[in-house]
Amino acid sequence: MSELLKKISVKKDRATRQTWVVPACFGMSCLFTVLSVVLLCIRGFDTMEPEWIFSVSADIFCMAVCAMLCFSATLNPKSQNDDTRVFVTLLITNALALFTDEVCWLVQGIPGLAQINLVANVLFFMMGSVLIYLFWEYIRRALRLNDRPMRIADMFVTVMLYPSLILCLINFFYPLFFEIGADGFYRRAAQWDVSQVYLSITLTVVIISIICSKASKKDRFVAVSFIAIPMLNQILTANIFGLSTQYAAMTVSIVLIYGVLFAEREKVLASTEMELGVATRIQADMLPGAFPFLPERTEFDLYASMTPAREVGGDFYDFFMVDDNRLALVIADVSGKGIPAALFMMASKILIKNTVMTGKSPGEALAAVNNQICESNHGEMFVTVWLGILSLDDGTLVTANAGHEYPVIKIPGGGFELKKSKHSFVVGGMKGIKYKESSITLEPDSKLFVYTDGVPEAENEQEEQYGCDRLIYVLNKNKNADPHGLLDAVSADVGAFVCDRSQFDDLTMLCVHYRGRAYKELTVPATVDNIDDVTDFVNGQLEELGCPPKVQMQIAIVIDELFGNIAKYAYAPGTGDATVQFGTEKGGTTAVIRFIDNGRQFDPLNQAEPDVHAPASERKEGGLGIFLVKKTMSSVEYEYKDGKNILTVKKDLQQKGKAK
């Protein structure tokens, strides 16, 4: 939907590809622990000083702790985000530092392993610099400390890391921090204190920055406590040769980080997942999901689906009967995702349906909803909407498009094509907007497919979009399928196209197959002599429906009146043909009879009704017949279309029971 969502998609894909990081760190921590035990068994305790044995034992124990923490981080795949990867990277770096410290003591005093001792000690000092940097980085990210003092501190810690590493590498060529004698023993050099500069300055700067930051008192206290532990250890063991517990102290801080921050985040994550689950169920209940919709209606078939990109999406669809003859269709896309979008979606859906049910046209309905939303749209959200009202009687589809995708329509005997029309502004963007309407006529056996932009904008791993051309190709490939089958085909093709790429936008689709009314018709010359033929034609249809004799007689009187008027006046003084169509509504419980002629335009419903209470001598001639038709039939409608008079009468075939 936007560049921001695409960036989020790329970020999520990167996270998917990096799911190996956490289990890999767990495996390496276990490997270091096992190797440490093996090397200790090979060396033995006979030639080791008590301080060395204590340091090595502490290293092995802390490596096991790092392995357990890495394993714990693998238990919930949903929590394996960037923060988790920084955390396990910190763990594996600490485990490696502990391993190098152990190696240093295991090769201590063995002349033949002096070079290994040199390499191990250089790595030992380098690991210290890297570890304190990662330690700081995780605390900053975990506590969300991103104000100006913290950014300055972060820049300082990052810049100072590089000269610190370079000074460590110098020890390969010059004994700056330490030296390895010919006897294989490690000894501190005169400049050993320099090795502690980065650690001391970094910890001091970090503590000052945290204290001066705008973080909460609780967060500042927690962060300072974490950093104070390795700093205190440095002060206590600075002058005790053989006792190197700085990485063990770092492990203690990491354990506290896990207990206070990581575990707390897991609790928040679980709570959030529960809330999202509830919101998902609420949203799902808001969308109509009972299919088939009104199976007794033979004029249409429809199906809709919505697959959210996250637990709660911003897309929605809706369909409902405005009255016995009009079907409303809605598909929309709310800006944003998550719970705010879901709440906005529910409010928009309710407003649209309620407004349409008042009888407003699509354009009028969107204008009214837009004004209502703009009055209290403090979140500045908006929604793109396609709204259509389909007349099941003749296939007329009146639509309004508020910044939404173009619909795709299949004509009988043809294929699906994009139906372009003028867009109006989104709903919720600006008060007082007028929404343009367009009208098309769906012939029987037409299909309408509407969707949200998550379909054409779905991307594969090469960042290619699915596109409307692919969509139309798949629709035409399955053009004979029912609406459910069409949606399944499109969904499967989109899934095959994106492959392993994460879905970054909701996929919402709605398809309607307009079958039209199944009218039977009779065309005869418009003469009085053919009234009996028309009556027999209609009676034949009524008898198949089990129409009561009383109702059948009422309809016969109506036919005599209406067809007689066409015969006498429509073509006078000439002649012409008249067509009578018969159909049903409401599952065959309502008869629909349509009288069509090409004569002069005349609307019988626009005539003054006779005064039936006046004496016969004072009544004006005419009008009584159409008056009886109105009183007898359930409804009477007239329209003049394409040069034809079309008069439609409807009659409920079910007799109402008498009161006891």
C-alpha positions in Angstrom: 0.0 0.0 0.0 2.9 2.3 0.7 6.7 2.5 0.7 6.6 2.2 4.4 4.8 -1.1 4.3 7.2 -2.4 1.7 10.2 -1.5 3.9 8.5 -3.4 6.7 8.1 -6.3 4.4 11.8 -6.3 3.5 12.6 -6.1 7.2 10.3 -9.0 8.0 11.9 -11.1 5.1 15.3 -10.3 6.5 14.1 -11.5 9.9 12.8 -14.7 8.3 16.1 -15.4 6.6 18.0 -14.8 9.9 16.0 -17.4 12.0 19.2 -19.5 12.0 21.0 -17.0 14.2 19.4 -18.0 17.5 19.8 -21.8 17.1 23.3 -21.3 15.7 24.4 -19.4 18.8 22.9 -22.1 21.0 24.9 -24.7 19.2 28.1 -22.8 19.4 27.7 -22.1 23.1 27.2 -25.9 23.7 30.3 -26.6 21.6 32.5 -24.1 23.6 31.2 -25.7 26.9 32.0 -29.3 25.7 35.5 -28.3 24.4 36.2 -26.5 27.6 35.5 -29.7 29.6 37.6 -31.8 27.2 40.6 -29.4 27.4 40.4 -29.2 31.2 40.4 -33.1 31.4 43.5 -33.2 29.0 45.4 -30.6 31.0 44.5 -31.8 34.5 44.7 -30.0 37.8 48.1 -31.1 39.0 50.1 -28.2 37.5 47.5 -25.5 37.9 47.3 -22.8 40.7 44.1 -22.6 42.8 43.3 -19.2 41.3 43.6 -20.7 37.8 41.3 -23.6 38.7 38.7 -21.2 40.1 38.8 -19.0 36.9 38.5 -22.0 34.6 35.7 -23.5 36.6 33.8 -20.2 36.6 34.4 -20.0 32.8 32.9 -23.4 32.2 29.9 -22.8 34.4 29.2 -19.4 32.7 29.5 -21.0 29.3 26.8 -23.5 30.3 24.7 -20.6 31.5 25.1 -18.9 28.1 24.0 -22.1 26.3 20.9 -22.4 28.5 20.0 -18.8 27.8 20.4 -19.3 24.0 18.2 -22.4 24.3 15.6 -20.4 26.1 15.6 -17.8 23.4 14.8 -20.5 20.8 11.6 -21.6 22.5 9.3 -18.8 21.2 10.0 -18.2 17.4 7.6 -15.2 17.5 10.0 -13.4 19.8 13.0 -13.9 17.6 13.3 -10.3 16.4 16.3 -7.9 16.1 16.5 -7.5 19.9 16.7 -11.2 20.4 19.4 -11.6 17.9 21.5 -8.9 19.6 20.9 -10.7 22.9 22.1 -14.1 21.6 25.0 -12.4 19.8 26.0 -11.0 23.1 25.7 -14.4 24.7 27.8 -16.2 22.1 30.4 -13.4 22.3 30.5 -13.8 26.0 30.8 -17.6 25.7 33.7 -17.1 23.2 35.4 -14.7 25.6 35.0 -17.2 28.4 36.5 -19.9 26.2 39.5 -17.8 25.3 40.1 -17.0 29.0 40.0 -20.7 29.8 42.4 -21.6 27.0 44.8 -18.9 28.4 44.9 -20.7 31.7 45.1 -24.2 30.3 48.2 -23.4 28.2 49.7 -21.3 31.0 53.3 -22.5 31.8 53.7 -24.8 28.8 56.6 -23.5 26.7 55.6 -25.5 23.6 52.2 -23.7 23.5 53.5 -20.2 23.9 52.2 -19.1 20.5 48.7 -20.5 21.3 48.9 -18.6 24.6 49.7 -15.4 22.7 46.8 -15.8 20.2 44.4 -16.7 23.1 45.4 -13.6 25.1 45.0 -11.3 22.1 41.6 -12.7 21.4 40.8 -12.4 25.2 41.5 -8.7 25.1 39.6 -8.2 21.8 36.6 -10.1 23.1 36.5 -7.7 26.1 36.2 -4.7 23.8 33.6 -6.3 21.6 31.6 -7.6 24.5 31.3 -4.3 26.3 30.1 -2.7 23.0 27.4 -5.4 22.5 26.5 -5.2 26.2 25.9 -1.5 25.8 24.1 -2.0 22.5 21.6 -4.5 23.9 20.8 -2.4 27.0 20.2 0.7 24.8 17.9 -1.3 22.5 16.1 -3.2 25.2 15.3 -0.1 27.2 14.5 1.9 24.1 17.0 4.7 25.2 17.2 6.8 22.1 17.3 10.4 23.3 20.1 12.8 22.5 22.5 11.9 25.4 22.1 8.2 24.5 22.8 8.9 20.8 26.0 10.8 21.7 27.1 8.0 24.0 26.4 5.4 21.3 28.5 7.4 18.9 31.4 7.6 21.4 31.3 3.9 22.3 31.2 2.9 18.6 34.1 5.2 17.5 36.3 4.2 20.5 35.8 0.5 19.7 38.1 0.5 16.6 41.3 2.0 18.3 40.7 -0.4 21.2 40.8 -3.4 18.8 43.8 -2.1 17.0 45.7 -1.8 20.3 44.9 -5.4 21.0 46.3 -6.5 17.7 49.6 -4.6 18.4 50.3 -7.3 21.0 51.1 -9.8 18.2 54.2 -7.7 17.5 54.9 -5.7 20.6 54.2 -6.5 24.3 51.9 -3.6 24.9 49.4 -5.2 27.4 51.2 -8.5 28.1 54.0 -10.7 27.1 54.5 -14.5 26.9 57.9 -15.6 28.3 60.0 -18.4 27.0 58.7 -20.5 29.9 55.2 -20.1 28.5 53.9 -17.9 31.3 51.7 -14.8 30.8 52.9 -11.6 32.4 51.4 -8.2 32.4 53.3 -5.5 30.6 54.0 -2.0 31.9 51.2 -0.6 29.8 48.6 -3.2 31.0 46.4 -0.4 32.4 45.9 0.9 28.9 43.9 -2.3 28.1 41.3 -1.2 30.7 40.8 2.3 29.3 38.1 1.4 26.8 36.2 -0.7 29.4 36.5 2.0 32.1 35.7 5.0 29.9 32.9 3.2 28.1 31.2 2.1 31.3 31.5 5.5 32.9 30.1 7.3 29.8 27.3 4.9 29.6 26.3 5.2 33.2 26.4 9.0 33.0 24.4 9.0 29.8 21.8 6.7 31.3 21.5 8.8 34.4 21.1 12.0 32.2 18.6 10.4 29.8 14.9 10.9 29.8 14.2 7.2 30.5 12.0 6.3 33.4 13.6 6.0 36.9 13.0 2.2 36.8 14.8 1.8 33.5 17.7 4.0 34.5 18.1 2.1 37.7 18.0 -1.3 36.0 20.6 -0.2 33.3 23.0 1.3 35.8 22.8 -1.9 37.9 23.7 -4.1 35.0 26.7 -2.0 34.1 27.9 -1.6 37.7 28.5 -5.3 38.2 31.4 -5.7 35.7 32.7 -2.3 36.7 32.8 -3.4 40.4 34.5 -6.7 39.4 37.2 -4.8 37.5 38.0 -2.7 40.6 38.1 -5.7 43.0 40.3 -8.0 40.8 42.5 -5.4 39.0 45.6 -6.4 41.0 45.0 -10.1 41.6 47.0 -12.1 39.0 45.4 -15.4 38.2 41.9 -14.4 39.0 40.1 -13.3 35.8 36.4 -13.1 36.5 35.5 -10.1 34.4 33.6 -12.2 31.8 32.0 -14.2 34.6 30.8 -10.9 36.1 29.5 -10.0 32.6 27.6 -13.3 32.6 25.9 -12.3 35.9 24.8 -9.0 34.3 23.5 -10.9 31.2 21.5 -13.3 33.4 19.9 -10.2 35.1 19.2 -8.7 31.7 17.4 -11.9 30.8 15.4 -12.1 34.0 14.4 -8.4 34.1 14.2 -7.4 30.5 13.9 -10.4 28.3 11.4 -12.3 30.5 9.4 -9.1 30.9 9.2 -8.6 27.2 8.0 -12.2 26.8 5.2 -11.5 29.2 4.3 -8.4 27.3 4.4 -10.3 24.0 2.1 -13.0 25.4 -0.3 -10.4 26.6 -0.2 -8.6 23.3 -0.8 -11.9 21.4 -3.9 -12.5 23.6 -5.2 -9.0 22.9 -4.6 -9.5 19.2 -6.3 -12.8 19.3 -9.4 -11.3 20.8 -9.3 -8.4 18.3 -9.0 -10.9 15.5 -12.1 -12.8 16.6 -14.0 -9.6 16.9 -13.0 -8.5 13.5 -13.8 -11.9 12.0 -17.3 -11.7 13.6 -17.8 -8.3 12.0 -17.3 -9.6 8.5 -20.2 -11.6 6.9 -19.0 -15.2 6.6 -22.1 -17.3 6.0 -21.9 -18.7 2.5 -23.9 -19.2 0.4 -25.5 -15.8 1.1 -29.4 -16.0 0.7 -29.4 -19.3 -1.1 -33.0 -18.9 -1.9 -32.2 -16.0 -4.2 -31.5 -17.4 -7.7 -30.5 -14.0 -9.2 -26.9 -14.0 -7.9 -24.2 -15.9 -6.1 -21.3 -14.4 -4.2 -18.2 -15.2 -2.2 -15.7 -13.1 -0.3 -12.5 -13.6 1.7 -10.0 -11.6 3.7 -6.5 -12.8 4.7 -4.8 -10.3 7.0 -1.1 -9.5 6.8 -0.9 -9.5 10.6 -3.2 -10.9 13.3 -5.5 -7.9 12.7 -5.8 -6.2 9.4 -7.4 -3.0 8.0 -9.3 -4.4 5.0 -13.0 -5.3 5.1 -15.8 -6.3 2.9 -19.6 -6.3 3.3 -22.7 -7.3 1.4 -26.3 -6.9 2.4 -29.8 -6.4 0.9 -30.9 -2.8 0.9 -34.5 -4.0 0.0 -36.0 -6.9 -1.9 -34.5 -5.8 -5.2 -31.1 -4.2 -4.4 -27.9 -5.8 -3.2 -25.2 -3.5 -1.7 -21.5 -4.5 -2.1 -18.6 -2.9 -0.2 -14.9 -3.5 -0.2 -12.5 -1.2 1.6 -8.9 -0.7 2.8 -8.1 1.2 6.0 -4.8 3.0 6.3 -2.4 1.2 8.7 -2.5 -2.2 10.3 -3.1 -3.7 13.8 -5.7 -2.9 16.4 -6.1 0.8 15.5 -6.9 -0.1 11.9 -9.3 -2.9 13.0 -11.2 -0.4 15.2 -11.4 2.1 12.4 -12.5 -0.6 10.1 -15.4 -1.7 12.3 -16.6 1.9 12.7 -16.4 2.6 9.0 -18.2 -0.6 8.1 -21.1 0.1 10.5 -21.4 3.7 9.3 -21.4 2.7 5.6 -24.1 0.0 6.1 -26.3 2.2 8.3 -26.1 5.1 5.8 -26.9 2.9 2.7 -29.9 1.4 4.5 -31.4 4.9 4.7 -31.9 4.8 1.0 -29.0 7.0 -0.1 -27.2 6.3 -3.4 -23.5 5.2 -3.2 -22.1 8.7 -3.7 -24.5 10.2 -1.2 -23.7 7.5 1.3 -19.9 7.9 1.1 -20.3 11.7 1.4 -22.3 11.3 4.6 -19.9 8.7 6.1 -16.9 10.9 5.2 -18.4 13.9 7.0 -19.2 11.8 10.1 -15.6 10.3 10.2 -13.9 13.7 9.7 -15.8 15.2 12.7 -13.8 13.0 15.1 -10.9 11.5 13.2 -8.2 12.4 15.7 -6.0 9.6 14.5 -6.0 11.1 11.0 -6.8 7.7 9.5 -8.6 7.2 6.2 -10.2 4.4 4.2 -10.4 3.7 0.5 -13.9 2.3 -0.4 -15.6 0.8 -3.4 -19.3 0.8 -2.9 -21.8 -0.6 -5.4 -25.6 -1.1 -5.3 -26.8 -3.8 -7.8 -30.4 -3.9 -8.9 -31.3 -7.5 -9.2 -34.3 -6.7 -11.4 -32.3 -5.4 -14.4 -28.6 -5.7 -13.5 -28.1 -1.9 -13.1 -25.0 -1.4 -10.9 -24.5 2.1 -9.5 -21.0 2.6 -7.9 -18.9 5.2 -6.2 -15.1 4.8 -5.8 -13.3 6.6 -3.0 -9.7 6.1 -4.0 -10.0 2.3 -4.3 -8.9 -0.2 -7.0 -10.8 -0.6 -10.2 -13.3 -3.5 -10.4 -12.9 -6.3 -12.9 -16.0 -7.4 -14.8 -16.8 -10.4 -17.0 -19.5 -10.0 -19.7 -21.5 -13.0 -20.9 -19.6 -14.9 -23.6 -16.5 -12.8 -23.0 -13.6 -12.5 -20.5 -12.7 -10.4 -17.5 -11.7 -6.8 -18.1 -10.7 -3.9 -15.9 -13.6 -1.4 -15.6 -12.1 2.1 -15.1 -14.0 5.0 -13.8 -13.2 8.3 -12.1 -11.9 8.1 -8.6 -13.0 10.4 -5.8 -11.0 11.3 -2.6 -10.6 8.8 0.2 -13.1 8.6 3.0 -11.9 10.4 6.2 -9.4 12.6 4.4 -11.3 15.9 4.1 -14.8 17.1 5.1 -17.3 18.2 2.5 -16.1 15.9 -0.4 -18.6 15.0 -3.1 -18.3 11.5 -4.5 -18.9 10.8 -8.2 -21.2 8.0 -9.3 -21.0 5.8 -12.3 -23.5 3.3 -13.6 -23.2 0.1 -15.7 -25.6 -2.7 -16.6 -24.7 -6.2 -15.9 -26.2 -8.6 -18.3 -27.3 -12.0 -17.0 -24.3 -14.4 -16.4 -22.0 -11.4 -15.8 -19.4 -11.6 -13.0 -18.0 -8.8 -10.8 -14.6 -9.1 -9.0 -13.4 -6.4 -6.5 -10.3 -6.5 -4.4 -7.9 -4.5 -2.3 -4.4 -3.4 -3.3 -2.8 -6.3 -1.4 -3.6 -8.5 -4.4 -1.9 -6.6 -7.3 0.9 -5.2 -5.0 1.9 -8.6 -3.6 5.7 -9.0 -4.2 8.0 -11.9 -4.7 11.6 -12.2 -3.5 12.8 -10.2 -6.5 10.5 -7.3 -5.4 8.3 -7.7 -8.5 4.6 -6.9 -8.0 1.9 -9.4 -8.9 0.1 -6.7 -11.0 -3.4 -6.4 -12.5 -2.3 -8.2 -15.8 -1.5 -11.4 -13.9 -4.8 -11.0 -11.9 -6.9 -10.7 -15.1 -5.0 -13.6 -16.7 -5.9 -15.9 -13.8 -9.5 -14.7 -13.7 -9.9 -15.5 -17.4 -8.2 -18.8 -17.0 -10.9 -19.7 -14.5 -13.7 -17.6 -15.8 -16.2 -20.5 -15.7 -15.6 -21.1 -12.0 -18.1 -20.0 -9.4 -17.2 -17.1 -7.1 -15.7 -19.4 -4.5 -13.6 -21.1 -7.1 -12.4 -17.8 -8.6 -11.2 -16.5 -5.2 -9.4 -19.8 -4.5 -7.7 -19.7 -7.8 -6.5 -16.1 -7.4 -5.3 -16.7 -3.8 -3.4 -19.8 -4.9 -1.7 -18.0 -7.7 -0.7 -15.0 -5.5 0.7 -17.5 -3.0 2.7 -19.3 -5.7 4.0 -15.9 -7.0 5.2 -14.5 -3.7 6.6 -17.9 -2.7 8.4 -17.5 0.7 8.1 -13.7 0.7 6.2 -12.5 3.8 2.7 -11.0 3.1 2.9 -7.2 3.8 -0.7 -6.2 3.1 -4.1 -7.8 3.5 -5.5 -9.9 0.7 -9.3 -9.1 0.4 -11.5 -10.2 -2.5 -15.2 -10.3 -3.3 -16.8 -11.8 -6.4 -20.5 -11.7 -7.5 -22.0 -13.8 -10.3 -25.1 -12.0 -11.5 -27.4 -14.6 -13.0 -30.3 -12.2 -13.6 -34.0 -12.9 -13.2 -35.2 -16.1 -15.0 -38.1 -14.4 -16.9 -40.4 -16.3 -19.3 -42.0 -14.1 -21.9 -44.7 -14.0 -24.5 -44.8 -11.5 -27.4 -48.1 -11.0 -29.3 -49.8 -8.3 -31.3 -51.2 -5.7 -28.9 -54.9 -6.4 -29.6 -57.9 -7.1 -27.3 -58.3 -10.5 -28.9 -54.9 -11.6 -27.4 -55.9 -10.9 -23.7 -57.0 -14.5 -23.3 -53.7 -15.8 -24.6 -51.7 -13.6 -22.2 -54.0 -14.7 -19.3 -53.5 -18.4 -20.2 -49.7 -17.8 -20.4 -49.6 -16.2 -16.9 -52.0 -18.7 -15.4 -49.8 -21.6 -16.6 -46.9 -20.1 -14.6 -49.0 -19.4 -11.5 -50.4 -23.0 -11.5 -46.8 -24.4 -11.4 -46.2 -22.2 -8.3 -49.3 -23.5 -6.6 -51.0 -20.1 -6.7 -54.3 -19.9 -4.7 -57.4 -19.5 -7.0 -58.3 -16.2 -5.4 -54.9 -14.6 -6.1 -55.0 -16.1 -9.6 -58.3 -14.4 -10.3 -57.0 -11.0 -9.0 -54.0 -11.3 -11.4 -56.3 -12.1 -14.3 -58.3 -8.9 -13.7 -55.1 -7.0 -13.7 -54.0 -8.5 -17.0 -57.3 -7.6 -18.6 -56.9 -4.0 -17.5 -53.3 -3.4 -18.3 -53.0 -5.4 -21.6 -56.4 -3.9 -22.6 -55.0 -0.4 -22.2 -51.9 -1.2 -24.3 -54.1 -2.7 -27.0 -56.4 0.4 -27.1 -54.1 3.3 -26.6 -50.4 2.4 -27.1 -50.2 2.4 -30.9 -53.5 4.0 -31.8 -54.5 4.5 -34.5 -51.7 2.0 -35.6 -50.7 -1.4 -34.3 -47.7 -3.0 -32.7 -46.5 -5.8 -30.5 -46.5 -6.1 -26.7 -44.4 -8.4 -24.5 -45.4 -9.9 -21.2 -42.7 -11.3 -19.0 -43.2 -13.5 -16.0 -40.7 -14.2 -13.2 -40.5 -14.7 -9.4 -38.8 -13.2 -6.4 -38.3 -14.3 -2.8 -37.8 -17.9 -3.6 -40.9 -18.1 -5.8 -43.3 -16.6 -3.3 -43.8 -13.4 -5.2 -44.9 -13.2 -8.9 -43.4 -10.5 -11.1 -45.3 -9.6 -14.3 -43.9 -7.1 -16.7 -45.8 -5.4 -19.6 -43.6 -3.9 -22.3 -44.6 -2.0 -25.4 -42.9 0.4 -27.9 -45.9 2.8 -28.1 -46.1 6.4 -27.1 -44.7 7.2 -23.7 -47.4 7.1 -21.0 -47.0 6.7 -17.2 -50.3 5.5 -15.8 -49.0 5.9 -12.2 -48.7 9.7 -12.8 -52.5 10.1 -13.2 -54.8 11.5 -10.5 -56.7 8.9 -8.6 -60.4 8.8 -8.9 -62.7 9.9 -6.0 -64.3 6.6 -5.3 -66.5 8.2 -2.6 -68.2 10.6 -5.0 -71.6 9.7 -6.5 -71.3 7.8 -9.9 -72.8 10.8 -11.8 -70.1 13.1 -10.5 -67.1 10.9 -11.1 -64.7 11.7 -13.9 -64.2 9.1 -16.6 -61.0 6.9 -16.4 -58.4 6.1 -13.8 -60.5 3.5 -12.0 -58.8 0.5 -13.6 -55.2 1.5 -12.6 -56.6 2.4 -9.2 -57.8 -1.2 -8.8 -54.5 -2.5 -10.0 -52.6 -0.5 -7.3 -55.0 -1.7 -4.6 -54.8 -5.4 -5.7 -51.1 -5.8 -6.4 -48.3 -5.8 -3.8 -46.4 -3.1 -5.9 -46.7 -1.3 -9.2 -43.7 0.3 -11.0 -43.3 2.2 -14.2 -40.3 3.3 -16.2 -39.6 4.5 -19.8 -36.3 3.0 -21.0 -34.8 2.7 -24.5 -38.0 3.9 -26.1 -40.2 1.4 -24.3 -42.9 1.6 -21.7 -42.2 -0.9 -18.9 -44.9 -1.5 -16.3 -44.1 -4.0 -13.6 -46.6 -5.5 -11.1 -45.7 -7.8 -8.2 -48.0 -10.0 -6.2 -47.4 -11.9 -3.0 -48.7 -15.5 -3.8 -49.0 -16.5 -0.1 -52.5 -15.7 1.3 -52.4 -14.2 4.8 -54.1 -16.3 7.4 -57.4 -15.0 8.9 -57.4 -13.9 12.5 -59.1 -16.4 14.9 
